[in-house]
Amino acid sequence: MDSILFWDPEKVLEYQQQHLFKTLNYTAQQAPFYKKRFQKEKIAVEKITTLNDFKSIPFTTKEDIQTYNHEFFCVSREQIIDYVTTSGTAGHPITIGLTEKDLERLAHNECTSFKLTGGSNKEVYQLMTTLDKRFMAGMAYFLGARKLGAGIIRVGNGLPQLQWDTIMRVKPSAIICVPSFILKLIEYAEQHHIEYKTSSVKKAICVGEPIRNEDFSLNRLGKKITEKWNIPLFSTYASSEMSAAFTECTHGVGGHLQPDLLFTELIDEQGNPTKKGEAGELVITTIGVEGMPLLRFKTGDICKWHEEPCLCGRTSPRISPILGRKNQMIKYKGTTLYPPALYDILDAIDEIQNYQIEVFTNEIGTDELCVHIGCDTPTETVEKEIKDMLRAKLRVAPTLIFMASAALQQKITKEENRKPIIFIDKR
C-alpha cells in the first residue's frame, strides 16, 4: 500500500491509530513478555483508547529482548518459517522469527523502498550483501525485487573480481551494497582497466553506513564515491527489529517513513517527546507484524524528523541521517562525540586505507579513545595531518596506532561477522 505515503497526514494518523490498537491487543494476548509486563504494571489494555494513553505504555528496550527473547514471540514454532538474527554489534544478537505474513510484509516494505528510488520492473539489481548467515536485509532486498517484478543477481558480499565479472556479463542497472565497498569496486576497476564509468550500473542503494550529513549533503564517504563514479546514491536506514526501512526518494532529503508498517516517536533523555526540529532517540511500534511485534521499542538511534511534504509529492515524514547511537556516545577530554563524526574525518584522508576505532574506560574511569589506522607508508607528516584535522573538526585528537592495512582489514572483516567492525566499545 505505497499510496499511503501520499495521503493527508490526518488520514494517515487515523489509519495508524486503528492498527496500533490491533497490535496492542494482539501482543497483550499472545506475547508472554507483554502479558507479564501489563500484569506487573497493572495496565488495563482495554482502557487504552487514545494516543496519549498508548504513550503511557513502558518502553521496550534492546536489553528486554536480549534477556527475554523468546517471550516476545506471538506464534507457535510451527508458524515460523524463517529465522533471522541481529548483527550483535550493539550487544548480544537477537533472534527474530518471521511468519509467511511477515515475509510478505518484508517484501512490501522493500518493494516500496525500490519505488522510492525510481525503481520499476525494468531494473536488474546486483545484491552485494549476503542472503545467508541469518541476515534480514539480504532477504528483504530479494523479496522486494521479486514483488516489484525486477531482476536480482545474488552475488553476495565482497569479491570485487566476481562483482565486476557479473556486472560485465549480466549488466545490472543498480547495485545494493555497503557504500565503502563501492570504493573497493572502483579501486579494483582502475587497477584492472575496467571502464566502470560507462558500465550498466546507473545507481547504488546504500546500506549500513551513512553517506549524508545532517543537512543531506553528501558526507566525505559519499563525496569520495561520487567524485570517482558519478552515480546517484540512495541512503537507507533499517533494523531487523522493525522489519522495515526508511529509504530516500530521488530528491535525497531524508528516508521516508512507511506509515502502514511503523508508528514512530522521537524522545529526549527523559523519555518525553522532543520539540520540533530537535534531535532525539527514535522509538518504533511495528504495525502488521505477526511473529514478533514490538511496542514502543527504543532503537538507540539519534536522529531528527522532517515533516514538511517532500519535493516528490509524498507527505510521509522523513528521517534525517542517523547522528549516532545513544549507547555509543563518547565523552572524550570534555568533548561529546559519536563515531560517525570520526568516520567522516577519517574517510577524507587519502593516506588512510582503513581504520578501526576503539573506546574503553581508562584507569581514572573516563572514556579513552584509540584509532587503529591502516596505512602502508606512515610518516610523521601523515600522523600530524590526521591529528590536525581531528583537532580542527572535533577539538580533540585520540591516540593513533598505525599498522599495515591488510592486517587491519583482517580485524575489520572477520568471517563470523556480517558487517565490517570499525567501532569497538570496551567500556
N, C-alpha and C positions, 0 to 999 in steps of 0.2 A: 504494500500500500504506500508506494513512494509519493503519491499525490498529497499525503498529509503534510509534507514539507512545504506545501504551498497554501495550506489552509489558513484561515483567520485565527490568530492566537487564542481567542476566546473559545472557538470551536475545538481547537486542539486541547485546551485545558479541560473542557467537558469530557472529551474522549479519554484523556489521561485519568481524570478522577474516577470515571466509571471503571476503568481497568485496574487502577490502583487498589480499589476496594475488593475487586475479584482476587488480586494477588494476595492481599492481606488475609482474606477469609480462607483462601486455599492454603497458605503457609500455616495459619493457625490450626487448621485441621490436619495437615499432612506432614509438617516438618517437626520432628521431635524437639529440635533446638528451640524453635519459636513457641511451641506448646509450653515447654518448661519455663521459658522466659516470661510469657504472658501470665502464667500462673504465679510465678515468683514476684513479678512486678504488680500483680493484681490489675492487669489491663483487661478491661471488658471490650473485646473486639467489636461486639455488636453496637457499642456506643461510639465507635469511631466513625463519624459520618461526614466530617469536613476535612479540608486540607490542613487546617490548624490542628485538628485532633490527630491527624496522621503524623504530623511533625512532632508530636509528643512521644512517639514510639522511640525507644532507645536505639542508638546507632548500632549497626553490626560492624565489627572490626575484622581485619585480616586475622588477628590473633584468635578471635572467636572461631573462625572457620578452621584455622590450623589446629586448634585444640579439640574441636567437636565436629570435625569434617563430615563424617557420615550421618550425623544428626541433622544436617541440612537437606539431606535427600528426601524428596517428597513422593517418590515412586518406588516400587519393588525392583529388585535386581533384574527381574525378567524384562522389565520395560526399558532398561538402559541398554542402548545398542552401541554407544561409543563413549570411551573414557578419555579425558584429557587431563593434563596437569599443568599448573602454572610453572614458570621457569624456576621459581625459587630464589631469584636474585634478591628479593627483599625478605627472606626468611624461608621456613620450610615450605616445600611445594604443596599446593592444594589440589586434591583430586576432584574433578567435576564430571558428573555423569549426565549424558545427553540422551534424550528420547528421540524417536522419529520426528515428533513435532518440533523439538529443539533444533534438530538438524535442518528442518525446513525453515525455521526462523533464522538460523545462521545463514542459510542460502539467500533468503530475502534481504538480510542485512547487507551482505556483500554485493548482491546484485544492485541494490540501490546505491551503494558506495561507488561501484563501477560507473553507474549512470551519472553520478555527480561529477566524475572526471571526464565526462563526454563519451563514455564507453557505450558500445552497442554490440549487436551480434556479429558485426563485421570485424571486431577485434580478434587478435590472437595474442594471448598473454603468455609470457615466459615466466614461470614461477621459480624464483631463485631463493625460496625458503623451503624448509623441509616439510614434507607431508606426513612424516612419521615422527617417532620419538614423543608421542602423545601431545603434539603441538596443535593448538586450536587454529591459529592463524592460517597455516597451510591448508587445512581442511576447509576453512571458511572461504578462502580465495578459490579453491577448486569448485566448491558447491555453488558459489556465487557466479562464476563464469559459466557453469552449466546452466543455471537458471536464466542467465542473460542470453544464452544461446551462442556464446562466444567460444573460440577455441582456447585451449590451455595446454602448455607444454610443461610437464612436471620434471624439471631438471634437478631441483633441489639446490641446497646452498653450496657456496664455494666453487672450486674448479673452473677458473677463468677460461682455460682451454676448451673445456666441454661446453661452457656457456656460449663462447664465440662460434664453435663448430655448429651448435644448434641454431644460433641466430642466422648464420650463413646458409644453413640447409633449409630451415623451416620458415624463416623470415617473419618473426613475431612483430606486431605493431607496438607492443608495450612490454615493459619488464616490471616485475614485482620483487623488490629486494630491500635489504638494509642499505641506506644511502652511501655509507662509507665503502661498501663493496663496489659501487659504481666507479670509484676512483681506481680500484684494483682492475676492473674491466678496462678502463681507459689506459692504465699503465701497460697491461698485457697487450692491448691492441697497438699501442705505439711501439712497443718493443718488437712486435711481430708484423709490423707494417699492414695492419688491418685498417681499412677505411671506415672507421666507426661512425664518423660524422655523416656519411651517406648511406648508412645501414638502414634496414627496415624499421628500426626502433625509433618511435616518434614521441614516447613519453615514458615516465617511470613512476610507479606507485611505490612510495617510500614507507617503510615500516620499521619501528624500533628505535629510531634516532631522530632528533629534531633537525629540521632543515630551515626553520624560520626563526626570526627574532620576535619579540613581543609585538612589534608594530607590523608584523607579517612580511617584512623584507627578508630576503634570504640571509641566513647566518653564514659564518665562514665556510662551513661544510657545503652548504647549498651553493655558495658562490664558487668554491673550488671546482665543483662538478660542472656548473653551467658555463664557467669560463673556458673549460675544455670542450664540453659537449652541450651545446645549446638546445636542450630538450626540456619541455615542461616537467617539473617535479611536483607531485601531489603528496602532501603530508597526510598521514593517518594517525589516529590515536585510538587505542583499544586495549581491552584486557580480557582474559579468559573468564573472569568472574562475571562480567557484564554480558558476555556473548554478543557484543555489538561493537560498532566502530563509529568514530567521528571522522569524516573524510572531507577534505577540501573540494570545492567545486572548481570550475575553470578560472574563477576570479582570484583564488588563493588568499582569501581573507578569513580563514578560520574553518575548523572542522564542523560540519553541520550535524546537529543532533537529529536522530531519527526518533521522533516523539512517540511513535507507536511501539517502540522497543524499550525505552528508558524514561523514567521520571528522574529529574536531576535537581540537586540543590547545591549551593555554594555556601560554605560555612567558615566562620572565623575560628580562632583558637578556643573560644568558649563554647563553640557549637551553635552559635547564633548565625542567622543569615547575614551575609556580607552586604554592605551598601553597594549601590550601583557603581560599577566601574572598578571596584576593589577586587584584589586577588583573594582567593580562598581555597579551601580544600573541597574537591569535587566529591559529592555524595550521590549514589545512584540507587534507584529501586528498579528492578527488572520488571518488564511487562511481557507477558506471554511465554515465560519460561516454565516448563513443566517439571524437569528433573531436579533442578537446584535453584529455585528463585531466591532472591535476596531482598531484604527490606532495609532501606537507609544504610547501604554499605559505604563505609568511608574508604575511598580509593587510596588516600595518602598523597594524591597528586594535586599540586597547587597550580591554579590557572585563573583566567578571567573569562567572563561571559560577554558576548556581543549580541545584543537582542534586536538591533535595528535590521530591517529587511536587507537581504543581500542583493548585490547587483544582478545576480542570476534570477531574481524574482522569488526565490524561496523565502519563506517567513520564519523558518525554524531557527532557534538560537544557534550561535556558533561558539565553539570553544577556542580560546587562544592557544598558542603553543604552551606546552607544559613548562612552567617556570622552575619546577623542581619537585622532588618528593619530600613530603613532610619529614619522614624519618631519616632523610639524607642531608638535612640542613647541617652545615658545618659552622662552628664558631671558632675562627682561627685568628689569634692575635687581635681580638676585638672586632673582627670583621665577620659578618654573617654572609655566607655564600652557599650556593647549590652547585653540584657537579656540572650542570650544563654551562655555567659561566666559564669554568675551566676548559671544557671541551671546545668551546667557541674560540678561545685564545690559542690553544694548542693546535687546533686544526688549521690555523692561519700561518703556522711557521713551517716553511718548506723543508727545513732540515730534519724535522721530526717525522720519522716513518710511522711510528705508532707510539702508544702510551698507555699506562695503567696507573690510576690514581688510588692511593691507599690512605685511609684515615683511621687513626687509632687514638687511644687515650694515653697521654704521657704520664710521667711519674708524679706530676703535680695535679693530675686529674682534669686537664683541659685537652681540647682536641689538637692533635698533631697531624700534619698533612705532608705526604710524601708522594712525589710523582716519578714513576719509572719511565724514562724516555728511551725509546728505540731510535738510536742514531748511530750509523756505522762509521761516521767520521766526526766524533765530538771534539770540539775545541773550546777554549776559554771564551772565544768570541761568541760562539753559539750559545753557550751557557749564559753569558751576560745578556744576550739578546732576549732569551726566554724569560729570564728574571726581570729584565727591564719592562718587558711587555706585560707580565703578570702584575708588577707593581703599578704600572700606569693604569691598568684596567680595574684591578681589584684592591690596590693599596697594600698588598702583601705578596710575598714570594715564598712558596713552600720549598722544602728540601727536594733537590733534584738528584736522581740516580740514573746515570747513563749506562746503557747496555746494548748489545748487538740486537738489531731489530728482529732477526729470525728467532733468537732465544726468547725475546719478549713476546713474540707472536704465539709461541707455544704455550705461554702462560695465559694469554688472552683467549685463545680459541682451543680450549680443551675438548676432547672428543665427547665427554659426558655432558657438556653444556650445549644448549641450543643457541644461545646468544653469546656474542663476544663479551668477555668480562673485563670492562675497562674501569669499573669502580668497585673497590673492595672496602667494606666498612667493618673494622675490627673493634669498634667501641663496645 
